[in-house]
Amino acid sequence: MSELRIKIKRQIEIVGLVLAYPGIYTTFDLEDIFDCTSITIKRDLSDIRSLGITIHSIPRKGVAITSGLTPDLVKQLLSEYALTSRTGGTLVTAAGLLAGALHEKALVTFTLLQRAIDGKKMVRLSYRKDAKAGSLTRIIAPLLLFEKQCEWRLLADENGKRKQFLLQKMIDIEILPEKSVSMPETDFNHLVESSFGAWVSEKSLEVKLLFTRQWLAGGKVPLLAENQSVVINSNGTAEVTCLANSLEDVARWVVARGGEVIARSPEELVNMVVHYASCSVKAHESLQ
């Protein structure tokens, strides 16, 4: 990582930490946390203030931000922070959506998780699975922050199982002193590339989907996964082959396309699509 990226990352993490724990850290604490000199921290605070953020070291009260950040500034900082470790056209869009939903909390959530990943620390996560279930508390090992379908997700290890969590559903994050497990980068790539939606599994299955002429006539590009291959048929349809680690995710996605995408294989996937489509028809008929 270049010196400029390191500086940008550190400065945005300072903002995230101070927003999460206002008045807790002194400039001396920040020197220890980021392993840098007092001059570097003073310059960082000055650079942060130049962005319009009212961050100050208050005697006997620590470093604090005395006024709220604008939505546009949160989006800018979150986008820049994501780009310090990732590249890609949809990152800014996903960062903007997360910032719009969570405001300053988006920056706090993102920076705390990334710091836990960098430091290989365990995290106590308060997570809202759905509106009815309320919140759940879990002890997890954060492994990777990544963007999928314009949503930011956390890949984590929970009791030896790989799981994904949506950042938008996180309520509270506490970095614990315990060290977390690690996983080779090649495994990260495998899990992310073959994860069609929100589920994670160690196995990968080859799936084939047929995109109809109606789909292609709308100018939509059959883009499902990084590992996909596309064959354009003479009748104007397109067949996409890719790896997925959840047939359930793929089946639900196909059903939601309203007949413009057809499952070809494996047979288990085809049966799932038929089942979910039938359930949807029955549910709508019951309302008539």
Secondary structure as UniProt FT lines:
FT   HELIX           3..20
FT   TURN            22..24
FT   HELIX           27..34
FT   HELIX           38..50
FT   TURN            51..52
FT   STRAND          55..58
FT   TURN            59..61
FT   STRAND          62..65
FT   HELIX           71..83
FT   TURN            84..85
FT   TURN            89..90
FT   HELIX           91..102
FT   HELIX           104..119
FT   STRAND          121..130
FT   TURN            131..133
FT   STRAND          134..148
FT   TURN            149..150
FT   STRAND          151..158
FT   TURN            159..160
FT   STRAND          161..166
FT   HELIX           167..169
FT   STRAND          170..179
FT   HELIX           185..193
FT   STRAND          205..211
FT   HELIX           213..217
FT   TURN            218..219
FT   TURN            226..227
FT   STRAND          229..232
FT   TURN            234..235
FT   STRAND          238..244
FT   HELIX           247..256
FT   TURN            257..259
FT   STRAND          261..265
FT   HELIX           267..286
//
